[in-house]
Amino acid sequence: MLESYVTPILMSYVNRYIKNLKPSDLQLSLWGGDVVLSKLELKLDVLEQELKLPFTFLSGHIHELRIHVPWTKLGSEPVVITINTMECILKLKDGIQDDHESCGSNSTNRSTTENTKSLVKPRRTIQQAAPTDPDLPPGYVQSLIRRVVNNVNIVINNLILKYVEDDIVLSVNITSAECYTVGELWDRAFMDISATDLVLRKVINFSDCTVCLDKRNASGKIEFYQDPLLYKCSFRTRLHFTYDNLNSKMPSVIKIHTLVESLKLSITDQQLPMFIRIMQLGIALYYGEIGNFKDGEMEDPTCHNKDMLGNITGADDETRIDMQYPAQYKGQELYSQQEDEQPQGWVSWAWSFVPAIVSYDDGEEDFLGNDPTSTTHQQKAQILRDPIVSIGFYCTKATVTFKLTEMQAESSYYSPQKVKSKEVLCWEQEGTTVEALMMGEPFFDCQIGFVGCRALCLKGIMGVKDFEENMNRSETEACFFICGENLSMKGLTYLTNSLFDYRSPENNGTRAEFILDATHHKETYTEIAGMQRFGAFYMDYLYTMENISGKGSTNQDFSSGKSEDMGTVQEKSTKSLVIGPLDFRLDSSAVHRILKMIVCALEHEYEPYSGLKPDIKDENETILNPEEVASLEEYIPTRHTSVTLLKCTCTIFMAEFNLLDHLLPVIMGEKNSSNFLNTTNFQSLRPLPSIQILVDKINLEHSVPMYAEQLVHVVSSLTQPSDNLLHYCYAHCYLKIFGFQAGLTSLDCRGSYCLPVPIIPSFSTALYGKLLKLPTCWTKRSQIAITEGIFELPNLTIQATRAQTLLLQAIYQSWSHIGNVNSLSVNEALMNEVFQTIGVKSKNPLPTLEGSIQNVELKYCSTSLVKCASGTMGSIKICAKAPGDSGKEKLIPLLQGPSDTKDLHSSKWLNESRRPESLLAPDLIAFTVQVPQYMDYCHNSVHRRNG
């Protein structure tokens, strides 16, 4: 009897993804308890339709599939599905990228339109594509079937995935992966959902994951195999599903957390451009820059004008949730693209996997039907069924090593060449956390942080043996970047509230509480809280879509796509980044390694995935009535970004060797000149003078409208747009620097610094700028500012002696001088004069030259016709401080203003120390400069007047 219920379930999934199966043979094998299938081909079109990836499968094979069904112990032993050797090859879909591949497949012959339509089907399509469940019997059998399904074990041995594009071959090889059900202590067990514990726990273990990135030639073959990016890394994933009741098919809370104890990445100079290319692909998919049209072709230019406001109240430009809410613009036509033709956003794509993992309860949809009166109830039921999804990735310690490769020929002429790599740079990171929380499409939050990190120099660079074994340089000198704290001191705070934290609610039998309100979220996850948890880096990205009822209507439901009255939707997108106390030491070794990485990253010929679209204004302008303008002024969605750096220390050492003439030309776009013969010998210079810069805090804020193109087209068409609407047509940037100071210091043989000699005492400054979006739309408005900037400097003081000035000049020349740096030696007398011993008075103290300015304000503005700059300076003072006989300093003024000069003729005026006038005094300097944008136009107009 059980066979008649279990067999169709297993057969439906096997037959769904695998070609050329005979149901009769499969059924007979299953009834025997075991089935073994060999040399199977996957149904690539089904995989593409269900996964909805922007990739197409070139091939997919399974070497062996085993299914074991313990018919006599179904209630206590799991069904085991084993896959031995599964291999899939993927590439970008046709129409997204050119087909440079040498191999073909039936799946690649499909049309672009068909592929893109399969990309963007609504979430409900997955549910419809799934095989309908057979009518489950009531009572005990139904419970037993549920226990069987909840305890299925899946084992994959030797999983191979390959991605090919241009000359890139990215391959992932997993030796073994196993998914099984566990108990409360995360141990393997045969479990089921009970009324007392509405929880299902699973574990997925991945063993020996290896990732390779290689370059292939024109014929498609790999000539030289690079070192693996990731070699034999094992990690484990915990899945926690919480249900509201026994009859729920959809969990109310889904947690999927992955932990990696040690992650060791290796990147060579040849792999770096390919690795960046893969990263750019992910970013392009993230921002929706890779869509259905290639380079904008086949795109109807008039579709943008039919509803310029379609996306202004839609979803975040970063998440690209394809929903429009143009209810407040009822006079406008809807956006001309149909739903099946819109590119799908990454959040919608990710959210479409939720019903694929755990299906919705179809029974609840039957009684709703298609009755228009039940649409509101259907929408409410759909929102109630949207689960809370928490995804987390945690890494205890990660290491990234950068290597330089060189070809080495064997002794024999016919022997193949081999690639030898040398480690030159290493990045170590501890306590890494990446967490994402979402509930439906209107709420998404991502938090990234790590406890501590540092960067090290390894071995030699470009022929200079600065860190070879015979140099005996300490690890302190090798480390040039330190940020955050040590994991042993901080503890396991990066695992807080994860499934790997023994203090989390899930590991203590209670339900977790989630903050899904934007206001409460910002109050809880502050910058201080983030730095207390991590210490080195913390980022919080929050996107919310709030429904303000009673102010209008929308034409699309969040989940089901049904039209109904839901009210005005307000979107918010905020990104907050905080970087903790850091120490950055720029010596010769560090600078050359960093620049060498930049040179290697630039040595490629890959075309960008998406080009910038020309901002051309349509002739058919959109006209809004006063009600629509008022509705637009109520709320305009923006993206706000805040970056904060705390306690930064940057030390710039004198260059001990200088090879910048070989690196900078490549970075500046000139031809590659990296092939050179270098005979520079490294000689450690101690004490090593340096410039040390300290900053208490740096804050950068940036805001930009989410839908700049549509907004600018609408506002620029208004006769007299308000200041509020014009404000949102700009990208705004604020930069604030607090407690900036600089001085001279030196590093001795023991690796310690002397007390810094101040050159620039502490000061603060601020800079504001704004840039008009799509300036070509404002050509008829010559009075509209295109760019505008304001710079404020309350005070700035620079002081130095002659010896300190000579040392600053020597540090500068060590980096700018081309040739042997050792000729720029710094003698001991100069160092002793700059860095005087504490408690020892100098025999001949040198005077100090000091210059200071106060209340500086500069403004810049440019329109389509003129550029204008203006500024004011409150006061300026330049004087020499000379040591006096009685220990007091003598001030010798050289330049000072504003100053009272009524007693200038008397000797008393020369001997007094004068202070600047009060802040209420008039400014010392005020200027205004205007320059026309197009000089040719001015010359032509002058000639016409003279003629």
MOJO-V844997 format. One line per field, one symbol per residue. phi: phi as a letter, one per 40 degrees, with the letter a starting at -180 (. if undefined). psi: psi as a letter, one per 20 degrees, with the letter a starting at -180 (. if undefined). A space follows every 50 residues. Layout:
phi->???
psi->???
This chain:
phi->.cdcccdcccccccccbbcfbcdccccccccchbbbbbfbbccccccccc cfccbbccaabbcabbbbbcdcbccbbccbbbbbgbbbbbacccgcaccc cccbaccccccccccccccbccccccccccccccccccgccccccccccc bccbbbbgcbbbbbafbcbbbbbbcaabbacbcccgbdabbacbccbcbb bbbbbbbfcbbbbbbbcccgbccbcccccbbfcbabbbbbbbbcaccccc ccbbbbbbbbcbbbbbbccccdcccccccccccccccgccbcbcfgcgcc ccccccacccbcbccccccfccbbbcccbcccccdcccccbccccccccc cccccccbccccccccccgbcdccccccccccccccccbbbbbbbcabbb bcbbbacbcccccccccbbbbbcbaabbbbgcbbbbbabgccbabbbbaa caaabbcbfbbfgcccbccccfcccccccbabagbcccccgccccdgccc ccccdccbgbccbbcbbccccccccccccccccbhbaabbbbbbbccccg biabbacdbcgccacbgcbbbbbbbbbbbcdbbbbcbdcccccccccccc cccabccccacccccbccccccbbcdccccccccabcbbbbbbbbbfcbb bbccccabbcccbcdcccgcccbccacbbcccbcbbcbcabbbbbcabbb bbbaccbccccccccccccbccccccdccbcbbbbbbbgcababaabccc gbccccccbbccabaaabaabccfcccbccbcccccbaabbbbcaabbba cccccccccccccccccchccccccbccccccccbcccgbcccbcccbcb babbfcbbbbabbcbbbbbaabbcaaababbbccccgccccbcbaaacac bcbcccccccccccbcccccccccbaaabbbccbccccccccccccc
psi->ghhiggghgghhhgihipqlqohgghghhhhihqpopqmqpqnhhggghg hkqkqqphqpqpgppppponhilhiiqqppopponppqpqrqqqhgqqnj qhqrqhhiiqqhghghhhhjqrhihghhhqppqqopqrcggghhghhghi jppppppmpppqpppcjpopqpoogqppprqrahjkqprorrprhhnlqp pqpopppmpppqorpqahijqogpprqqgpolpprqpppoppqhrhiphp qhpppoppppgpooqpprhhhghhghggghggghhgjkhobhqokjqjpo hihhihnhjhihkcrphhhlompqmkhimhiqqqphprhiiqqprhghgh hiighhgoqrohhihgigbjphhjgghggghghhiorppppqpppgpqpp ppqpqqppqrhqhiqqqqppqpphqppppqlppoqppqoahipppppprq gqrqpqppbrplipmhkrhihlqrhghhoipppbrphhhhalhijpjrij oiiqhhjjjrpqpqojpgghghhgmrhghghhgfhgpppopppqnqonqj jaqrjpqggijqproirpppqpoppppppapqooonagggghgghhgggh himrkpqqhprpppnppqhnqppqrhghghhhigpoprppppppppmppp porpphqokhiighhghjjaqpkioqopjpppopopqoqrpppppgpppp ppqqqgmgggghhghiiqgnqrhghhhijqpqpppppplpqqrprqpahi jqqrpqopgorprqrqppqqpppmhiikhiniippgqpqpppogqpppqq rhghghhghhgghhhhppbohhhmqorhggghhgnqppipqqgmpqqppp pqqqlppqqpppaigrpppqrqpgrqpprpopprgjiqqppophppqqqo khkhiqhhhhiqoqqrrrhiqqqgppqppppqgohhgggghghhgh.
